[in-house]
Amino acid sequence: MSATNQSDISSTLFVGDLSASCSEQNLLEIFKGHCGLHVKSIRIMKSRKQLPLGYGFVTLGSAEEAIRAMALLDGFLLCGRKMRI
């Protein structure tokens, strides 16, 4: 089994356990405002009826930023729930 290096890590993170009231703006405020990360895109997944599914994806500027975000934000309380990264 080989060790994982930074070139194996994507700059896109799965963010789960999001509250139904959590918006893309809420995520932006946490990733960019609170942590100072360069956010390329944020997408909260929705059903066909446009209801939030409780997870989404955040693309950051680099794999290094993704590693930092995982360390800083996994379990962070957002909109009343601890998000998982």
C-alpha positions as CSV (number, residue, x, y, z in Angstrom):
1,M,0.0,0.0,0.0
2,S,1.5,3.4,-1.0
3,A,1.3,6.5,1.1
4,T,-1.0,9.3,0.0
5,N,0.7,12.4,-1.1
6,Q,-0.8,15.9,-1.9
7,S,-0.8,15.2,-5.6
8,D,-3.4,12.4,-4.9
9,I,-5.8,14.8,-3.1
10,S,-8.4,16.8,-5.0
11,S,-9.2,20.4,-4.4
12,T,-12.9,19.5,-4.3
13,L,-14.4,18.5,-1.0
14,F,-17.6,16.6,-0.1
15,V,-19.4,18.4,2.6
16,G,-22.1,16.3,4.4
17,D,-24.6,16.5,7.2
18,L,-25.8,19.9,6.2
19,S,-28.9,21.3,7.6
20,A,-31.8,21.9,5.2
21,S,-31.6,25.6,6.1
22,C,-27.9,25.8,5.1
23,S,-27.2,27.8,2.0
24,E,-24.3,28.1,-0.4
25,Q,-23.8,31.6,1.1
26,N,-23.4,30.1,4.6
27,L,-20.7,27.7,3.3
28,L,-19.0,30.6,1.5
29,E,-18.9,32.6,4.7
30,I,-17.3,29.7,6.6
31,F,-14.7,28.6,4.0
32,K,-13.8,32.1,2.8
33,G,-14.5,34.4,5.6
34,H,-13.7,32.3,8.7
35,C,-10.8,30.3,7.2
36,G,-9.5,32.7,4.5
37,L,-9.6,30.0,1.8
38,H,-9.8,30.7,-2.0
39,V,-13.2,29.3,-3.0
40,K,-13.7,28.4,-6.6
41,S,-17.2,27.0,-6.4
42,I,-19.9,25.8,-4.0
43,R,-22.8,23.6,-4.8
44,I,-25.4,22.2,-2.4
45,M,-27.2,19.2,-4.0
46,K,-30.9,19.4,-4.4
47,S,-33.7,16.9,-5.3
48,R,-35.8,17.2,-8.4
49,K,-38.2,19.2,-6.3
50,Q,-35.4,21.6,-5.4
51,L,-35.2,20.4,-1.8
52,P,-31.7,20.3,-0.2
53,L,-30.3,16.8,0.1
54,G,-28.0,17.6,3.0
55,Y,-24.7,17.5,1.2
56,G,-22.7,19.4,-1.3
57,F,-19.3,20.1,-2.8
58,V,-16.8,22.9,-2.3
59,T,-13.9,23.4,-4.7
60,L,-11.0,25.3,-3.3
61,G,-7.9,26.9,-5.0
62,S,-5.6,23.9,-4.3
63,A,-5.2,20.5,-2.7
64,E,-3.3,22.2,0.1
65,E,-6.3,24.4,0.9
66,A,-8.5,21.3,0.9
67,I,-6.3,19.6,3.5
68,R,-6.4,22.8,5.6
69,A,-10.2,23.0,5.3
70,M,-10.6,19.4,6.4
71,A,-8.5,20.0,9.4
72,L,-10.3,23.2,10.4
73,L,-13.9,22.5,9.5
74,D,-14.7,18.8,9.9
75,G,-17.3,18.8,12.7
76,F,-17.8,22.6,12.6
77,L,-21.2,23.7,13.7
78,L,-23.1,25.3,10.8
79,C,-26.8,26.1,10.8
80,G,-27.3,24.0,13.9
81,R,-25.5,20.8,12.7
82,K,-21.9,19.6,12.6
83,M,-20.8,19.3,9.0
84,R,-18.7,16.5,7.8
85,I,-15.9,16.9,5.4
